[in-house]
Amino acid sequence: MRESGATNSPRFAGQVALVTGAASGIGRATALLMAREGAAVLAADLDAAGTTATVVAITAMGGTTVAHTLDVTSEPAWDAAIELVERTWGRLNILVNCAGIALVSPVTETTLADWRRVMAVNLDGVFLGTRAGVRFMKRSGGGSIVNVASASGVKAAPASSAYCASKAAVIMFTKAVALECSQDASGIRVNAVAPGGVKTPMWGKTPGAAAVVGSEAWSAPTDAPLAKRFADAEEVARAILFLASADASYITGSVLTVDAGYTV
């Protein structure tokens, strides 16, 4: 990994990153920035067309990348993704668990199927990915894992009980695994980011979220006061890259809020 302060080469030159949720939003922004900084990227998502578009964009900038269709809720699918990384590059330095879904629904109207789907993607997916990543990184020399939680995992929001619960669980899971890894010689760091409102396609696909997409904060320009606008996906991706990099070499078990002070 690049020594802190070095500027002669890209931050992730020679490294391999696996990014889930890479078809759009924060995942796509992260995959693009990782590639721009020199990493070979396995861009993974259930949305094959969106993932292909991400790979086309990375290839156009001269980056190294492979598209992979991944259902993060499936244990065999994770095994296949790790096998692909090992077969293609022989190592994994960075894992970003970004795939997630939202649910806007009062608890009285939330079905058990709704609840289980949110937990399957947002929590089980992070568990399966982190477990697979730790197992492989222990064999291949260590690395960094960044899990994408949410400000809603820190500060509750109405009509979002399933989503809030899933993201709060991601935060505590991240901390527990970080402690495990810090006590051995694996060289693995595990951290989380907790974004606030971010302009991503996920909101447009979420029933009940029309008010979010139609809000003044959604359409506000990036030079508006922080508390009055949504973040661009790349603003969160830059925080992810920091935690994944050698600049964060003594940081593990942390939750970096990227929320314009929402959770303060």
Secondary structure, 3 states (H helix, E strand, C coil): CCCCCCCCCCCCCCCEEEEECCCCHHHHHHHHHHHHCCCEEEEEECCHHHHHHHHHHHHHCCCCEEEEECCCCCHHHHHHHHHHHHHHCCCCCEEEECCCCCCCCCHHHCCHHHHHHHHHHHHHHHHHHHHHHHHHHHHHCCEEEEEECCHHHCCCCCCCHHHHHHHHHHHHHHHHHHHHHHCCCCCEEEEEEEECCECCHHHHCCCCCHHHHCCHHHHCCCCCCHHHCCECHHHHHHHHHHHHCHHHCCCCCCEEEECCCCCC
